[in-house]
Amino acid sequence: MLNSTNLNFLKIAKRSQ
């Protein structure tokens, strides 16, 4: 189960790359 926090973290990580 993915939480909103996890989704946000993944989004930021992707943008960082």
Beta strands, then each sheet from edge to edge (+ up, - down):
end
